[in-house]
Amino acid sequence: MNRIQALAGAVASLVLTGALAGAASAATYTVTVEPNYPPAQALEVYKPLLDYLSKATGNTFVLKPGANYHVYWRDMRAATPVDFAFEEAHFTDYRISHQRFTPLVRVSDPTKYMLLADAESATDGTHGLIGRRIACMSAPSMGYLLLGEWYKNPIAQPEVVSTAASWKDGVEMVFATESEGAMVPSYIAQTYPNLVPVATSREFVGRAFSAAPTVPTVVRQAVTAALLKLRSPDILGELGATSFVNAAASDYAGSERLLRDVFGYQAVRGSAPAPAPAAPPGTAKPAKQQQGLTVKAQSGGGR
């Protein structure tokens, strides 16, 4: 009897030791994403992705959403601690050069933005929207910065309205006659065939999922493997992606130049940003991004 009790005690001890070891090896990691949605909505949108990563890696992933782009940029410049980031190319390159982040995977589709308008407002192209209202998430979102490349003359600008809570809300503002145009990512623009594409931006490498240097290598590898295997149309659809592919820092070199005229931006001391990636044939050379743009009522995606 004593022998049986001793054996049972040993087994229980081993089980407890294994459980404690598992608890010790599992950890909680924060993931930040661009404030393309209000924080409460962002938690819903990204929950399936984070649940998937938690199940696939045995760790816990929690969202750290930004209130708006102004706060997001402030926190990025201050190197507010975060473990992972899912962002457009200009922010990814900034984190690589300033905070030693490592891009793990990227959305396979390239990023480009489209200026949409109703048929009447689109008649004269971008020129026809000078002095008119264009809905767009606020600076330094990629859409806002690329919009500035089409309007070089500081006295011939649209009125950029940054009151939308998300990119889709910006399109809805056109239907509600609260704006004449909307600047949105192409994956959103494609869902509104009843609006006219007035202009399409130059392309950037797709959004990246990157890791801070504090994240253990084994966790980075597990996250990379999980995202490369991700095939759920529901999760990918929410992200506006078809799949993830491997990413490298060289894919994003030079993309942070899009931030060079944004308030508070500083290149890494002792170095200049890499040259901007070559634009596709037929694309106009970029102008200074923020020159002369008129902005109205920052809320939702803005302040």
N, C-alpha and C positions, 0 to 999 in steps of 0.2 A: 504493500500500500504506500509506504514511504517512498519507494522507488518510483511508483506511478506519479505521486504528487511532485516529486523532484523533476521528473520528465516534463510534466505539465507546466511547471514553473519555468523551466528552461525554454520551452516553446513560446510561452507567453512573453518571456523576456526578449526572445529573438524577434517576435512580431512587433513588440513595442519599439525595439531598437530600429527595426526597418521602417516603421511608421515615422519615427522621429527623424531618421535620415532623409526620408522622402520629403518631409515637411521642411527640413533644413535646405534641401537642394532646390525646392520650388521657391519662386520669388514673384513679387509683383512688379510690373514694369508699366511706366506711363507712356502713352502715345499721344503726341500732339498732331493736330490737323489744322489746315487753314480754316479760318472762320467763314466758311461758305454757307453756314447755317447758323441760326441762333443756337446757343449752347444746349438747350433742352432738346431741340430737334437733332442736333449733331449726335447726342447720346443715342438716340433711336436709330439714326442712319448707320452709325458705325458699330453698333452693338453686335450684329451678326458676324462682322469681320473679327472683332476682338474675341467673341465667344469661340469662333473657329480657331484662332491662334492659341487661345488658352487650352482648348481640348487637344490640339495637335502637338503642343510643346510641353504640356504639364505645368506651365507657369500661368500667372494671371496677368491679363492686360487690361488696363483701365484708361479711359479717354481723358485727356486734359485739354478741353476745348478753349479756344480764345474767345473773348467777348466781341471783338471786332478787329479789323486789320491794323488800326492804330496801336491798340494794346498788344496785338500779336507781334508787330514789328518792334515795339519797345522791349518786350520780353526777350525777343530773339537777340537784339543788340546787347541786352544785359546778360545773355547766356543763362537765362533762367533754366534750372535743371530739368531735363526731360530725357527719357531713355530712347524713344523712337520718334520719328517724324515722317509724315506722309505729305509731301509738298511738291509744288511746281519747281521747274528747273532753277529759277533764279534764287529761291530760298535754299534749295538743296546745295547749290554751289557755294552759297554763303556759309552754310553750316560746315561744309567740307573744308573750306579755307580758313574760317575763323574759329571753328569749334572742334575740328578733327573728327567730324561725323564720317561714317562709311556708308555709301549707298549699297544696299543689299540687292534689291530688285526694283524694277520700274514697270510702269504700265507699258505694254507693248505698243500701244497706239501713240503716235506723236501728239504733242499739244499744239493746238492753234486756236485762235479766237476769231469769232465772226461778229460783225456789226449787222444786226437785223433791223428791219423797219417794215412798215406796211407799204403796200404798193405805191401809194401816193407820195409818201415821204422819201421813197427810194429812187424816185425818178432821176434826180440829178446826182446820185452817188454821194460820196462823203461830203462834197461841197454843198449839197442840198441840205445837209444837217447842221451847217454853221448857224449858230444862234438858236438852234432847236435843242430840245431836251433829249439826252441819252442816258438811260439807266445803266449803271455799272457799279459793281462793288468798289469800295474806296481804295485808295492807295495804301500800301504798295502791292495790291493784287496784280497779278500778271495782266489781267484784262485791262485794268486802268492804265498801266504803263504802256501797253501796246496801243491802246486807243490814242495816246498822245503822239505816237509816231505818224499818224495820219493828219495831224493838225499842227503844222510847223509854224504857221503865222500866229503870233500871240494876240493879234487883234481880230482874228477870224477863227473863233473857237465855238464848239458846241457848249451847252450848259450841261455838265455832268451831274446827274442826280443820283446820289448814293444813299437813297432811303430804302432800297430793297433789302429784305432780310436774307435773300439767297439769289443765286444766279437766275433761277426759274422765276422768282418773284419779279425780277427785272423785266423779263419777257411779258409777264402778266400786266405790268405797268403800261406796256404798249397797247394791249387790248383794252385797258381801262382808260385810254387816252391821257394817262398821266405822264407819258413821254412819247416821243416820236421814234425813238430807236432804243436798242438794247445791245450791249456788248456782252457776249457770253461765250463759254467754251464750245467748241464745235460739236462735242457729243450731246450737248443740250440743244444747240441750234438745229441739229438734225431731227429733233422731235417736233419742230414747228414748221412744217412745210408750207403753211399758209402765210409765212412772213418771207420777205425778200432779203437775201444776203447782199448787203451793200458793199462790204469789203471783208477780206479774209487776211489775217495776220500771217507773218512768217512763222515757220514751225520751230518748235523746241522739242528736245527729247522728253518723253513722257514722264509723268509724275513719279517720284521715287519714294521708296520706303527705306529710310536710312537709320543707322544706329549710332548712338553716342559712344565715345571711346571707353566709357565705364561698363558697357554691356559685355558680359563674358563671351568669349569666342563660341563656346558650345551653344549659347542661347542665340547668338546671331545665326549660326548654322541651322539651328532648328527652325527659326523664323523664316529664313531664306527657303529652306526645303518646303515648308508648309505653304508659302505663298506661290512658289513655282508649281505646286501640285493643285492649287486652288482652281476648281472648275465650276463652282456653284454659280449658275446664271443670276440667282437672286442677289448674292453678295457682290459679284462683279458688276451687275446692273446698277446697283446703288452707287458704285464708285465711278460709273461711266467708263468701265474698262472691259476689254475682251479677255485679257490674260496678263500675267506678270512674266517678265523675263529677267535674266541676270543683268545687273547694272554695274558700272564702274565709274570711278571718280572722273576719268577722262571724258566720259559721256557728257559731263556737265561743265567742263572747263570753259570759262568765259561767260557763262550764263548770268553770273552775278552782275555783269556790266549793266544789266537792265535796272539795277538799283542805284547806279552811280549818281543820279541826280535826286535821289530820295533823301529827305531830311534825316540826318543822323548817320548816314552811311559813311563808313571809312574803309578804305582798302587795307589789307593786312600790312602792317608796318614793314617797310623795307622792300615792298613789292607792289606791283601794279596788277590789276585784274588781267587775266589772260584775254587775248583778243576775242571778240564776240564770234560765235559760230557763224560760218558762212551762210548767207541767206539763200534760199532756193532761187534758181534762175528766174529773172523777171521781177524779183521783189525789190522794191525801192529801198535805198539805204535808210536806216533808222535815224529819226531826228531825236533831239533831246526829249526825254519822255514826258516831263511834266510841264513843259513850257506853256504858259498861258491858259491852261485848262481852268475853266470855271466850275467850281464844285458847290453844290447846294445841299444843305441839311443832312449832315452825316448821322445816320442811325442804322439800326440793323447791322449790315455789314460794315458801316462806318461808325462814327462815334454817336 
